[in-house]
Structure formats: C-alpha cells, structure tokens
Amino acid sequence: METSTSRNLLILLTILTITSKITHTLAIQRTTTTTTIYTNFIKTSCKATTYPDLCYNSLLTHASDIQTSPQLLANVALSVTLDTARTTFASISTMSKGLGVRPREAGPMRDCLEVLDDTIDQLRNSITEMGELKDCKNFRMLISDVQTWVSAALTNEGTCMDGFGGKYMDGSLKTKIRSKIMVICHLTSNSLALINSFATLHG
C-alpha cells in the first residue's frame, strides 16, 4: 500500500514537473514571438526613413513600448531625438566654455546653442501635440502643427551645421560638433518621415 502511494506521488510530481516545464517553454516562445513581431514592425516602418539603420537601432530598445502602433513609433522617435538634442546642447555648452575655444569658433557655437534651444522647444511641443491626437477631431490640424515644428527643428539643426562650414573653421572642435549635430539631423529626419507615414494612415 505504501509502495503504491509513493509510486503515485512520484508519478504526480513527475507530471507536475513536466507540465511546469512545458508551460515555461510556451511562455518563452510566446514572448519571443511577440518581441519578433514588435521588432519587425520597427524594421519595416524604418524603411520609410532616409536613415533606416539609425532609425531601427535607436528605437529597438523601445519595442515593447511601441508594439505595433504607428503613433507610438513616431512619438518615441521624437522622444529619442529630444533626448539626443538635450544631451548635445549640454555637451556643446560645456565645450564652448573651454579654454581652447578660439574667437572664430565662439560665435558659431553661441549661434548653434541658440538654434538648438529652439529645436528642443519645437521637439517638446511636437511630443505634447502628438499626445493630443488620439480620437481627436482636429487631427489634420494638429498633425500639421507637428510636421511644421519638426521641419523647423531640422532647419535649425542645418543652420548650426552651416555655422561650422568653411576651411577657416577646420579643427577638432568643428569635427566634434558637426558629428553631434549630424546625428540629431538624421534622427529628426527619421522622426519626420515616421510622422508623415502615420499621418498618411489617416488620409
């Protein structure tokens, strides 16, 4: 009797263990499948941008937040761009106070910081407006405002780049600043493309 009971308990424990493993495996498979769907959505959407690799790599870590929503995709792209713009602003501001900054570099750096400050405001306004779009009757007007602000931000970034053009500005400082601004330009361009794609879905 005791042997039979022990055998039954062993069988039961074995079944429970196997069931637990199967459940765990299925959960992992579901998570993996869902993650793949989200990342594929980002990759496919980024094909509409000018810099698809940068687009994909900058948004990949936010896949679980974006899921398969074109609006969230555009909104996260704007947030990534805003964060990068803020970091770049702080970096250039620090560089502008360095002892090695020449007078011919100081002016363009001040101008660049000024337009970057405008860029940050425009990106922040765009993100706020994007948050108002859900079930909004004034969709077309609001999305137009967003497109205008992001386009203006891109123009401002180009103005900063132009300020460091020409051979007389050659030097490591110019190279550092232009490379930082270039990243923002590309991120902003990608954001605008994703916003335009989202707007197209609404006719």
Backbone bond lengths (Angstrom), bond angles and torsions (degrees), N, CA, C in turn:
res aa  C-N    CA-C-N  psi(-1)  N-CA   C-N-CA  omega(-1)  CA-C   N-CA-C  phi
1 M - - - 1.481 - - 1.524 110.02 -
2 E 1.338 116.16 -48.64 1.465 119.60 -179.37 1.522 111.08 -64.34
3 T 1.361 114.67 -37.39 1.458 119.75 179.74 1.523 110.22 -64.29
4 S 1.341 115.71 -41.01 1.471 121.30 179.55 1.532 110.50 -64.50
5 T 1.332 115.69 -43.52 1.471 120.31 179.62 1.528 110.78 -64.12
6 S 1.317 116.86 -42.64 1.473 120.92 179.46 1.519 110.59 -63.31
7 R 1.369 114.06 -39.54 1.453 118.61 179.66 1.527 110.74 -64.58
8 N 1.330 116.05 -42.00 1.467 120.31 179.57 1.532 111.74 -64.70
9 L 1.337 115.39 -40.18 1.464 119.26 178.22 1.529 111.08 -64.30
10 L 1.324 115.39 -38.99 1.467 120.38 179.45 1.524 110.46 -64.95
11 I 1.321 114.94 -41.67 1.473 119.71 178.40 1.534 110.06 -63.00
12 L 1.337 114.83 -44.78 1.460 120.24 -179.29 1.533 110.91 -61.05
13 L 1.340 115.80 -45.29 1.469 120.09 179.31 1.529 111.43 -62.69
14 T 1.329 115.01 -38.39 1.469 120.03 178.68 1.527 110.69 -63.76
15 I 1.326 114.71 -44.05 1.477 119.61 179.32 1.530 110.94 -62.87
16 L 1.337 115.37 -44.12 1.465 119.64 179.97 1.521 111.02 -63.02
17 T 1.333 116.18 -39.96 1.463 120.29 179.78 1.522 110.79 -64.61
18 I 1.327 115.87 -45.31 1.468 120.43 179.47 1.521 110.61 -63.52
19 T 1.341 116.15 -42.94 1.475 120.45 179.62 1.524 110.91 -61.71
20 S 1.334 115.59 -41.84 1.461 120.50 179.89 1.523 110.85 -62.51
21 K 1.324 116.24 -42.15 1.463 120.84 -179.86 1.523 111.18 -65.63
22 I 1.333 115.48 -41.71 1.464 119.95 178.90 1.524 110.69 -63.36
23 T 1.341 116.25 -44.45 1.464 121.18 178.96 1.516 111.23 -60.58
24 H 1.337 115.42 -43.38 1.466 120.78 179.42 1.523 110.75 -63.63
25 T 1.323 115.98 -43.02 1.469 120.62 179.95 1.524 111.20 -63.56
26 L 1.331 116.11 -43.11 1.472 120.26 179.28 1.517 111.39 -64.38
27 A 1.332 115.80 -37.33 1.471 120.11 178.82 1.518 110.38 -64.14
28 I 1.329 115.97 -42.20 1.469 120.04 178.37 1.517 110.53 -64.16
29 Q 1.335 116.09 -41.62 1.466 120.61 179.68 1.523 111.17 -63.11
30 R 1.349 115.74 -41.73 1.469 119.49 178.86 1.525 110.79 -63.93
31 T 1.335 115.90 -42.85 1.466 120.34 179.32 1.516 111.20 -63.67
32 T 1.340 116.11 -42.86 1.455 121.15 179.54 1.523 110.79 -63.71
33 T 1.335 116.21 -42.68 1.467 120.73 179.63 1.522 110.73 -63.58
34 T 1.335 115.81 -44.24 1.466 120.25 179.81 1.518 111.11 -63.04
35 T 1.330 116.59 -44.34 1.463 120.93 179.09 1.517 110.90 -61.09
36 T 1.329 116.54 -40.74 1.465 121.37 179.13 1.519 110.74 -62.65
37 I 1.321 116.37 -41.14 1.470 121.08 178.35 1.526 109.90 -61.20
38 Y 1.329 116.61 -44.77 1.459 121.31 -178.74 1.535 111.61 -65.21
39 T 1.327 116.52 -45.79 1.469 119.55 -178.69 1.521 111.33 -68.49
40 N 1.328 117.26 -35.60 1.468 120.07 176.82 1.520 111.21 -65.50
41 F 1.331 115.54 -36.07 1.473 119.64 177.03 1.528 110.34 -61.60
42 I 1.323 116.38 -44.49 1.464 120.47 179.04 1.521 110.46 -63.62
43 K 1.320 116.48 -46.00 1.468 120.31 -178.41 1.524 111.48 -61.17
44 T 1.319 115.97 -43.97 1.466 120.43 179.72 1.526 111.11 -65.66
45 S 1.330 116.44 -43.54 1.464 121.06 -179.23 1.527 111.20 -64.66
46 C 1.326 116.65 -36.61 1.468 120.84 -177.43 1.525 112.78 -69.28
47 K 1.331 117.09 -14.42 1.465 120.02 177.53 1.525 111.49 -65.28
48 A 1.328 116.17 -19.23 1.462 120.63 179.52 1.526 112.15 -81.53
49 T 1.330 116.84 -6.01 1.468 120.75 -177.31 1.527 110.92 -96.44
50 T 1.323 115.43 166.94 1.463 120.81 179.09 1.522 111.78 -77.23
51 Y 1.327 115.62 -27.29 1.470 120.74 -178.06 1.533 109.00 -125.16
52 P 1.335 117.39 73.25 1.471 121.43 -172.83 1.525 114.71 -62.42
53 D 1.326 117.84 -36.31 1.467 119.42 -179.51 1.526 110.88 -65.84
54 L 1.329 115.89 -45.32 1.458 120.56 177.35 1.525 109.94 -62.50
55 C 1.318 116.05 -41.53 1.465 121.58 178.86 1.525 110.21 -57.71
56 Y 1.309 116.46 -51.54 1.469 121.54 -177.36 1.527 111.45 -63.37
57 N 1.312 116.28 -47.64 1.469 120.29 -176.75 1.530 112.45 -66.85
58 S 1.327 116.94 -32.89 1.463 120.03 -178.58 1.531 112.31 -77.52
59 L 1.334 116.73 -20.51 1.466 120.42 -176.07 1.528 113.51 -108.16
60 L 1.321 116.87 -12.45 1.457 120.92 -173.71 1.528 113.11 -56.52
61 T 1.318 116.82 -42.32 1.471 120.06 -178.02 1.528 112.48 -69.14
62 H 1.322 116.83 -10.72 1.472 120.93 -179.68 1.537 111.40 -104.72
63 A 1.333 116.26 13.90 1.470 120.67 -174.66 1.523 112.81 -55.81
64 S 1.324 117.19 -41.10 1.473 120.23 -177.85 1.529 112.03 -68.34
65 D 1.330 116.75 -25.06 1.466 120.72 177.20 1.529 110.70 -81.79
66 I 1.323 115.35 -38.35 1.463 120.99 -177.59 1.524 111.47 -75.44
67 Q 1.322 115.95 -41.47 1.474 123.55 -174.79 1.534 109.13 55.78
68 T 1.323 118.38 -116.07 1.465 119.72 178.07 1.533 110.78 -126.98
69 S 1.314 115.77 34.14 1.462 121.19 -177.86 1.521 111.31 -98.75
70 P 1.329 118.80 116.52 1.463 121.98 177.67 1.531 112.37 -60.02
71 Q 1.335 116.67 -34.53 1.458 119.99 179.34 1.526 110.97 -68.69
72 L 1.328 116.29 -46.22 1.467 119.37 178.44 1.525 110.88 -64.89
73 L 1.321 116.48 -34.72 1.462 120.75 177.78 1.522 110.36 -60.40
74 A 1.330 116.28 -48.63 1.466 120.85 179.66 1.528 110.73 -65.36
75 N 1.323 116.04 -39.51 1.457 120.19 -178.01 1.530 111.79 -66.85
76 V 1.325 116.32 -42.54 1.464 120.35 178.63 1.528 110.21 -67.08
77 A 1.324 116.65 -37.88 1.470 120.57 177.38 1.530 110.31 -59.87
78 L 1.319 116.20 -40.95 1.465 120.71 177.22 1.526 110.86 -65.63
79 S 1.320 116.55 -40.82 1.467 120.34 -179.69 1.529 111.55 -64.58
80 V 1.332 116.13 -40.94 1.465 120.68 177.27 1.522 109.97 -63.05
81 T 1.325 116.09 -41.50 1.468 121.00 179.21 1.519 110.76 -65.28
82 L 1.324 116.77 -42.41 1.464 121.14 179.03 1.522 110.63 -62.32
83 D 1.317 117.19 -45.84 1.469 120.68 179.51 1.531 110.87 -60.15
84 T 1.320 115.89 -41.00 1.465 120.54 179.47 1.523 110.83 -67.06
85 A 1.327 116.53 -39.88 1.465 120.72 178.81 1.528 110.80 -63.56
86 R 1.316 116.52 -41.81 1.468 120.60 178.58 1.527 111.16 -63.32
87 T 1.320 115.53 -44.58 1.470 120.09 179.70 1.524 110.59 -63.04
88 T 1.328 116.12 -41.65 1.467 120.96 179.89 1.519 111.13 -66.99
89 F 1.314 116.74 -40.22 1.467 121.02 177.84 1.529 109.52 -58.42
90 A 1.331 116.11 -47.37 1.460 120.68 -179.11 1.535 110.76 -63.53
91 S 1.322 116.19 -39.13 1.463 120.74 -178.72 1.525 111.28 -66.72
92 I 1.339 116.57 -45.56 1.466 120.19 179.97 1.524 110.57 -67.73
93 S 1.321 116.42 -36.44 1.460 120.79 178.05 1.522 110.15 -60.62
94 T 1.322 116.38 -42.31 1.466 121.09 178.24 1.528 110.90 -65.38
95 M 1.333 115.72 -43.64 1.465 119.88 -179.93 1.522 111.69 -63.93
96 S 1.343 116.38 -34.44 1.467 119.84 -177.33 1.525 112.53 -66.80
97 K 1.334 116.08 -18.64 1.461 120.91 -179.01 1.532 112.28 -96.39
98 G 1.327 115.14 3.61 1.458 119.45 -178.89 1.519 112.22 -71.26
99 L 1.317 116.15 153.13 1.466 121.27 -177.47 1.521 112.33 -68.88
100 G 1.322 117.00 -25.19 1.462 119.33 -175.70 1.515 115.03 -87.22
101 V 1.328 118.14 3.35 1.465 121.20 -177.93 1.526 110.17 -73.11
102 R 1.336 116.34 125.43 1.456 121.57 -179.76 1.530 109.79 -85.85
103 P 1.330 117.75 155.01 1.469 121.31 -179.41 1.524 113.10 -54.43
104 R 1.340 116.74 -37.70 1.463 119.40 -177.89 1.533 111.61 -72.54
105 E 1.329 117.13 -13.51 1.458 121.53 176.37 1.526 111.14 -96.62
106 A 1.322 116.59 -29.52 1.467 121.23 -176.32 1.523 112.13 -61.04
107 G 1.353 116.67 -42.92 1.468 120.93 -178.92 1.521 112.62 -61.09
108 P 1.347 118.00 -54.26 1.464 119.74 177.82 1.521 113.78 -59.66
109 M 1.322 116.58 -32.32 1.464 119.37 178.98 1.526 110.78 -68.02
110 R 1.343 116.09 -41.39 1.475 119.71 176.78 1.520 110.42 -62.48
111 D 1.341 115.68 -43.57 1.469 119.96 179.15 1.534 110.74 -63.18
112 C 1.319 115.27 -40.36 1.464 120.17 -179.42 1.528 110.50 -64.46
113 L 1.307 117.01 -42.71 1.459 120.68 178.83 1.526 111.12 -63.46
114 E 1.316 115.69 -36.12 1.469 120.04 179.80 1.523 111.04 -65.45
115 V 1.328 116.33 -46.76 1.467 118.51 -179.42 1.527 111.63 -73.11
116 L 1.323 117.01 -29.80 1.468 119.76 175.61 1.525 110.96 -66.84
117 D 1.321 115.76 -35.70 1.465 120.27 176.39 1.522 109.82 -62.38
118 D 1.339 116.04 -41.57 1.468 120.63 175.92 1.529 110.58 -63.56
119 T 1.328 115.37 -41.20 1.465 120.71 179.20 1.522 111.08 -59.07
120 I 1.312 116.24 -44.23 1.465 121.28 -179.91 1.528 110.46 -61.52
121 D 1.317 116.51 -41.91 1.471 120.07 177.85 1.525 111.00 -63.64
122 Q 1.336 116.48 -42.56 1.464 120.84 -178.16 1.530 111.28 -66.38
123 L 1.313 116.33 -39.96 1.466 119.79 178.13 1.526 110.96 -67.86
124 R 1.333 116.08 -39.48 1.462 120.37 178.43 1.535 110.24 -63.93
125 N 1.310 116.55 -43.44 1.468 120.55 177.53 1.529 111.07 -61.85
126 S 1.323 115.96 -39.07 1.466 120.68 -179.55 1.524 111.08 -63.51
127 I 1.318 116.23 -42.61 1.464 120.98 179.91 1.526 110.66 -64.61
128 T 1.325 115.91 -42.14 1.469 120.43 177.79 1.526 110.62 -61.07
129 E 1.328 115.71 -44.32 1.470 120.47 -178.92 1.527 111.15 -66.82
130 M 1.326 116.74 -37.58 1.470 119.97 178.82 1.523 110.61 -61.40
131 G 1.323 116.00 -32.47 1.452 120.41 179.27 1.519 113.42 -70.05
132 E 1.340 116.54 -15.37 1.466 121.37 -178.99 1.527 112.43 -95.48
133 L 1.328 117.43 -0.53 1.461 120.68 -170.37 1.528 114.23 -79.61
134 K 1.325 118.09 -24.74 1.449 120.00 -175.46 1.522 111.59 -63.61
135 D 1.336 114.30 125.92 1.476 121.15 179.41 1.531 111.59 54.19
136 C 1.322 115.60 34.05 1.470 119.64 -178.27 1.523 110.54 -96.63
137 K 1.331 116.47 132.79 1.460 121.05 179.64 1.520 111.48 -74.44
138 N 1.340 116.13 -21.31 1.465 119.89 -179.66 1.527 111.00 -100.69
139 F 1.317 115.71 36.41 1.464 120.48 -175.76 1.521 111.81 -53.66
140 R 1.317 115.97 -50.85 1.468 119.86 -174.84 1.524 111.56 -59.64
141 M 1.299 117.74 -40.39 1.461 121.30 -179.23 1.531 110.72 -69.02
142 L 1.327 116.06 -43.87 1.460 119.95 -177.96 1.522 111.78 -67.99
143 I 1.322 117.06 -42.14 1.468 119.41 -178.99 1.519 109.89 -67.84
144 S 1.321 116.38 -30.65 1.465 120.31 176.39 1.527 110.21 -65.92
145 D 1.336 116.27 -39.68 1.471 120.41 176.86 1.530 110.45 -61.71
146 V 1.329 115.53 -43.33 1.461 120.18 179.95 1.525 110.20 -61.81
147 Q 1.318 116.31 -46.14 1.465 120.47 -179.77 1.532 111.10 -61.74
148 T 1.324 116.16 -38.53 1.462 120.45 179.16 1.518 111.30 -65.90
149 W 1.340 116.59 -43.78 1.469 120.60 -179.06 1.534 111.44 -65.59
150 V 1.315 116.14 -43.54 1.468 119.32 -178.52 1.527 110.48 -68.20
151 S 1.328 116.41 -37.05 1.469 119.89 176.38 1.528 110.62 -63.73
152 A 1.329 115.96 -40.55 1.467 120.99 178.14 1.525 110.48 -64.72
153 A 1.327 116.26 -39.16 1.469 120.50 178.11 1.525 110.20 -62.12
154 L 1.314 116.31 -40.88 1.466 121.27 179.13 1.524 110.64 -64.69
155 T 1.323 116.60 -39.38 1.466 121.23 177.39 1.527 110.54 -63.95
156 N 1.327 116.50 -43.07 1.469 120.98 178.80 1.524 111.42 -60.16
157 E 1.315 115.42 -42.01 1.464 119.61 179.98 1.522 110.76 -64.46
158 G 1.343 115.08 -37.70 1.462 119.71 176.79 1.520 111.55 -64.54
159 T 1.333 116.06 -36.15 1.465 121.24 177.86 1.521 110.76 -62.74
160 C 1.329 115.74 -40.67 1.463 120.53 177.34 1.521 110.28 -63.08
161 M 1.317 116.95 -43.09 1.468 121.44 179.16 1.522 110.45 -61.09
162 D 1.338 116.47 -43.16 1.467 121.22 -178.22 1.523 111.33 -62.75
163 G 1.333 115.73 -32.37 1.458 119.70 -178.71 1.516 113.00 -64.89
164 F 1.327 116.01 -18.88 1.461 120.06 179.70 1.525 111.24 -110.69
165 G 1.314 115.29 25.81 1.456 119.93 176.74 1.517 110.68 -88.54
166 G 1.315 116.12 170.36 1.463 120.41 177.46 1.516 112.70 87.93
167 K 1.323 115.80 149.74 1.465 121.16 -176.82 1.526 113.00 -68.11
168 Y 1.336 116.83 -26.82 1.461 118.30 -176.79 1.520 112.13 -67.41
169 M 1.347 115.63 -13.50 1.474 119.49 178.71 1.522 111.75 -99.39
170 D 1.326 117.25 4.81 1.459 119.70 -177.11 1.527 111.76 -56.83
171 G 1.302 115.74 142.21 1.462 120.34 -179.93 1.510 110.56 154.13
172 S 1.313 117.17 169.78 1.461 121.70 -177.75 1.525 112.35 -64.58
173 L 1.344 116.36 -33.62 1.459 120.02 -179.31 1.523 110.36 -64.52
174 K 1.331 115.65 -44.03 1.465 120.90 177.99 1.527 110.28 -59.46
175 T 1.309 116.03 -44.76 1.459 120.91 -178.42 1.520 111.38 -62.03
176 K 1.334 116.44 -44.22 1.460 121.39 -179.40 1.532 110.99 -63.11
177 I 1.318 115.45 -47.61 1.460 119.27 -176.69 1.524 111.61 -67.03
178 R 1.329 116.47 -45.18 1.466 119.45 -179.51 1.526 111.63 -62.52
179 S 1.321 117.04 -37.28 1.470 119.35 179.43 1.525 111.02 -66.79
180 K 1.329 116.62 -37.45 1.467 120.58 178.48 1.529 111.05 -68.53
181 I 1.322 116.39 -43.71 1.462 120.59 179.71 1.523 110.98 -67.23
182 M 1.326 116.08 -35.22 1.463 120.16 179.51 1.522 111.11 -59.70
183 V 1.320 116.20 -40.45 1.466 119.94 178.83 1.525 110.48 -62.36
184 I 1.325 116.49 -43.97 1.477 119.66 178.86 1.523 110.57 -63.45
185 C 1.328 116.36 -42.20 1.469 120.48 178.75 1.523 110.62 -57.52
186 H 1.312 116.41 -46.06 1.458 120.52 -178.22 1.531 111.57 -67.68
187 L 1.330 116.61 -40.58 1.464 119.98 177.72 1.528 110.98 -64.59
188 T 1.329 116.02 -40.50 1.466 120.40 179.35 1.522 110.81 -66.19
189 S 1.319 115.87 -42.14 1.461 120.67 177.10 1.523 110.59 -59.44
190 N 1.323 116.60 -44.44 1.460 120.83 178.72 1.526 111.24 -63.56
191 S 1.332 116.21 -42.22 1.465 120.34 178.91 1.522 110.84 -59.71
192 L 1.325 115.83 -43.92 1.463 119.93 -179.67 1.526 111.08 -63.19
193 A 1.327 116.66 -40.13 1.467 120.40 178.51 1.523 111.41 -63.01
194 L 1.334 116.88 -41.26 1.459 121.21 179.24 1.519 111.49 -68.70
195 I 1.335 116.09 -36.13 1.466 120.75 175.98 1.527 110.05 -64.68
196 N 1.322 115.87 -43.05 1.479 120.24 179.25 1.527 110.67 -63.44
197 S 1.326 116.04 -39.78 1.479 119.59 178.28 1.523 110.60 -64.27
198 F 1.323 116.09 -42.21 1.466 120.85 177.97 1.520 110.50 -62.65
199 A 1.343 116.79 -43.24 1.465 121.25 -179.73 1.525 111.09 -62.78
200 T 1.333 116.78 -36.42 1.463 121.57 -179.23 1.530 111.46 -63.07
201 L 1.314 117.12 -31.87 1.456 121.13 -179.82 1.522 112.44 -63.28
202 H 1.338 114.95 -22.14 1.474 119.69 -178.37 1.528 112.34 -98.96
203 G 1.347 115.50 9.55 1.449 119.83 176.32 1.508 114.23 74.63
